[in-house]
């Protein structure tokens, strides 16, 4: 089950691992005629995205979803109810042996509840993550999903600790690594061949790796962009940074809407891809103290931008992990994180919405004092393989 673009990046390695499993002749001979795994990919449609095209799934090397429920937007309660009703119908028709859910969106919790009420086992990939901030809807989704799941696949030891603390039996927990890292490592070389840097005027011979320095920004969480005071403080810090290095911002539709609602347009320059090759879009014109916005990118192009960034500002969970693997300094614009291993072992630092902290952390990086991280154990691109092996061993 998947509900949005980041979910499919977690599902993609699982689909590939299942394909490898089904084609392995050694495994098939051991099964004595038992059929291989038949995956049914369900897209709840919780997040509608025009960019979910054939190209997106081709980039991830997975087939189009078998079932698209088309749930759409709505309040948390509306989405939860609609997903449960629609997914229950899918389960009754398909009668699966197990339901695999990923991440922490509303659909993750809803599909888990629908399955467990029909006594279908649930496997949760990215179990055990906790921010300990119940004002985040995702935190509630994590808690509920982990409470009903039969297989809890964790990405780091803190996940196991969190689950043990609330009484989850140890035999349900499996430390398998980070599924997002599977996608990142699988696609990294392809991403580095993307034309996005050249297209955006960032290629040049005057810097390391032939790329002009820039910062990358993602910002979309309601806690950051739905209140003008909070959003304003964040922009104050980013504006100070943008005087020293250009900030490139593939803007989330929610954030773009709030910028207009709060009258904050003067902080930004908005670009569209029809003028991407024009002189106004070139990196030589980035150093004007404004934040440069453009529409959301595909996974491959975004990964290329992230891999070459001098520093990344974000309020996303997955990007905290990806920057740790890429050893790119990450400044997380939140007070808490459900991925503390990126703070203790990775390149991540929390700054909240404090303008001074945002600026000072960036200054440290620009002055050559970026913190160095290391890749946590099991973040090796083999997480999906471990998950598939565990499920097969316990269900056949």
N, C-alpha and C positions, 0 to 999 in steps of 0.2 A: 504494500500500500504506500502511495506517495501522494503529496498534496500540493507541492510547490517546487520550484526549480532546485533549491538546495536539497530537497528530499531525493530527487532523481539522481543527484550526484552521489548520494549514499546508496541508492538502489543499484546504480550502474555496476559497481564492482560485484555485487551479489549475483546479478544476472550473468555476468561474465564467468564467475566462479561456478555457477550451476552449469553453464554451457561446457566448461572444461570438464567438470565432473561427469556429465552425461556422455562426453566423447572419449573418456579415458577407458581404453579397452581392458586394462588390468582391473579396474574397479568393476566394469560390467561383467567380467568373467566371475568375479567374487560374488556378484549379486544373484547368480543362478536364475536368470530369467526375470527377476524383479525389475519392473520398468524404472527408468531414470526419473529424475525430478521434473515435474511439469510446472513451470512458474506461470502464474497468471498475474500480470501487472495491472493494478488498479490505480487510476488517477481520480482522486475524489473531486478535483476541480475547486478545492477551497480557495486557491489563489488563481485567478484567471491571468494568463500571460500571453500576449500576442506573439512573443518570441518563442513559444513552445512549438516550434515548427519541426519538419522532418530534419532540418539541418542540426537542430539542437540535439536530437536523439542520435543522429549520425555522429556528431562530435563525441558523444558519450559512449558510442558503440553499443547501443542497446536498441531493441525494437520499440515501436510506438506502443503505448498502453493498450492492453487487450480490452479494458473497460474504462470508460470515462463517465463518471457520475454527474459532472457538471453542477456541483453544489453552488459555487459562486460565493459572493461576499454576504455579510450580515453580521449581526451581533454575535458574541461568543455563544450565547444560548441557542440562537437560531442555527448557527453553523453546526454546533454539537448535535442538536436534535436531527437536523436534516441529514447529516452524514450517518448517524446511527441508523436511521430508518432506511436510507438507500443502501448502506453497506450490509445490513441484515438481509435485504433481498438478494444481494450478490452472494452472500454466504449460503443461503438456503438453496440457491440455484446451483452453485459450483461445488458445495460441500468439500471444502479444502481440508487437508490433514493438519495444516498449521497456517497461521497468519503472521507475517513478518511486518512490523511497523518500525519506522525510523524517526528519529528526531523528537520534537516536542511541540508540534503545532496542534491545533484543535483536532484535526483529523486523526492524529496519532492516538489521542485519548479516546475519541469517539469510536474508531474502528476496534480498538482494544476492548472497549466495553461491549460492543455489539458481538464480538467473537466469544468473549468469555461467558456471556449469558447464554450462548448456544453450545457451550462446553467445547469450544474449539481452542486448542492451545495457542498462546500468543508468545511471540519472540520479539523483544524490544532491543533494537540496535541503538546504541548510545544511552544505555541505562545508567542510572546512578548519578547523573549530572545534577548538581544542586548549586543554586546561587544563594539560597536561604533568604530570598526576597520574594515573599508571596504577593507583592504588588505586581509582579510579572506574570501575565497569564501563562507563559510557558512553564513557569515553576509548578503551577497547579497541574498542568498536563503531565509533567514528568512524574510528580508524586503519584497521581492516580494510575498512570500507565504502569509504573513500576510495581504498584500494589497488586495489580491483577495479572501481570505477565508470568509466564511459566519459565521462560528462558530470558535471562537478563545479561546482555552482552555489553560489558563495560570497556571503556577506552583507556582508562588509567586507574591506578590503585585507589585513588581517592573515591572513585565511583563505588568500588567494593566496600570501602569504609562507610560511605553514606548509606548503603543498602543494609549492611550489617547493623548499623545503628538503629534502624527502624524495624528490625526483626525479620528481614528477608533471609530465608534459609540459604546457607552457603552453597548447597548443591544446585541451587537455581542460578548461581552467578558464574560468569565466565569472562575472565580478563582476556580479550582478544585483540585489542588495539583499536586504532582510529580508522573508521571506514572512509572518512573524508580524505585521509592521507593516501588511501588506495587510489582514489580518483585523481588526486593531485599528481602523484608519481607516474601514473599511467599516461596522463595527458601533458606532462611538463614539456617534453621535447617537441610535441606537436604545437604547444602553445608558443614556444620560443621561435617557431617558424611563422607565426602569425604576422601579418603586415601592419598591425595596429600602431606600433611605435613609429614606423615610417609615415603612416597615414596621418598621424597626429603631430608630425614635425619634431619628434623626440629623438630621432636618430641623429647622431653627430659624432665627429672624431675627437671632440674636445674633452671627453670624459671617459672614465673607466667603462669598459664594456660597450663603448660606442653609443652611449645613451645619455642624453642630457638629464640632469637631476630634476626630480619632481617628487611631490608627495601625492599619495592616493587617499581618497576619503570615501567612506560609506557611512551613511547616517539615515536611520529610518525608524528607530524605536519610538513609540508614542511618548514615553517618558522624556525623550529628548526633543522631539519636534512638535508636540501638541500644545506646549505651553510657551508663549512668547518670551517670558522671562528666562526660562531655561535655554531655549533655542538661542536667544540673544547672547547669553553668557558664553555659550559654546562658540558662536560666530565671532565674538570678541577675541577669544584666544586664537581661533583659526586665522583671523585677519592679521594678527601680529605675526603668525607663522608665514603667511602668504607674502609678506614683505621681503622674506628671505629666500623662499623657494615656491615655485608654482604649485598650487593644489588643484588636482584634477578630480572631478566629482561625477561619477556616473549616477545620476540622481534617481532616487526612488520616487514613484508617482505620488506617494503620500507626502513626502518631504517637499516636493515641488508645489503641491497644493497648499501646504502650510506657509511656504515662503510667500506666496501670493496673498494668502489670507492675512498674514501679519505685516505685509508691506516691507519685506526685507530684500526686495529685488536688487537694490543698489549694491549689495554685498557681492553679487554674482554677475558673471557674464555667461549667458546661455548660448550654447552652440547646438546646431543640429548637423546631422551627417551630410546634408546636402552642401554645407559649406566647409566640410572637414578638410578640404585641401586648399582652402582660401588663405590669404595672408593673415586674416584676423584670427585664424585658428592655430597658427604656427607657434611653436614653443618660444620663439624669440619675443613674442608678444605676451607671454604669460606673466612676466614679472611686473605686474601693475598693482599688486596688493589686493586683488580680487580672487574669488574662487571660481574656477572654470567648470561649468556644468555641461554635461551632455547626456543623452539618453542611455538607459542601461545597456550593457554590453553582453554578448554571449560569453559562456564560460571560458572558452579558449582565449579570446581576446582579453578578458578580465584577468585571467591567470597570468598572461604575458605582462600586462601592466603591473600586477602585484609583484611578480618575480623581479622586475627591474626598478621598482620604486626605492627611493632613498629611505622613506618612512611611510607607514600606513596609519591613518586615523580611522577608527571604526567603532560601531556599537554592535557589531555582529559577533555571534559566537564562533562560527566556523572560521572566520578570517583570523581570529586569535590563534587558532591551531595551525592554519596554513602558513602564516607568517613565521611561526616557530619553526616549522619544517624547513622553510626557505631561508631562515636566519635573517629575516627582514625586521627591523625595529617596528613594534606595534604599540600604538597609544590608544587604549580603549576608553572611550568616552562613556564610562559607566562607573558606578560606585562598587559594584559587585560583579563577580564572574562565576559561572558554573563550571569553568575550566581553569581551576587554580594551578594546574600543572604548567600552564603557559606562563604563569608568574614565577613559579619556583624553579622551573627548568628551561623555560623558553625566553622569548624576546619581548614579552608583553608587560605592560605597566598600566595600572588604572589611574585615571585622573578625574573622574566624575565630570562635572560641568564647570570646573574651576578654570577660568581663562589663563591665570598665571601658571598653573600646572601644565596645561596644554602647551603653552609657549615654552616653558622651561624644559620639558621633556624633549620637545623638538629641537631646542637649542643644543641640548646635550648631544643629540645625534648629529646635527649639522656641524658641531665643533669637533667631531671625530671621536666621541665618547659613547657610542652606541653599546648597549648591553649585548653580550654574546650569550646565546642559548645553546642548548643541545637537544637533540631529538629524543623524546621519551621512548622507553622500551615498547616494543611491538608496533611502533609507528613506522612500519617497514613495507607497506603495500601488500601485505598478505592477510589482512584482517578478514576479508570476505571468504577467503579459502578456509580459514580457521572456523568461521561461523558455519559454513556449509558442512564441513566435516563433523562438527559437533552435532548439528541437527540430524544428519544422516545416521550417525552412530547411535543416537538415542531414539530414533523413530522407526528404523527398519528392523 
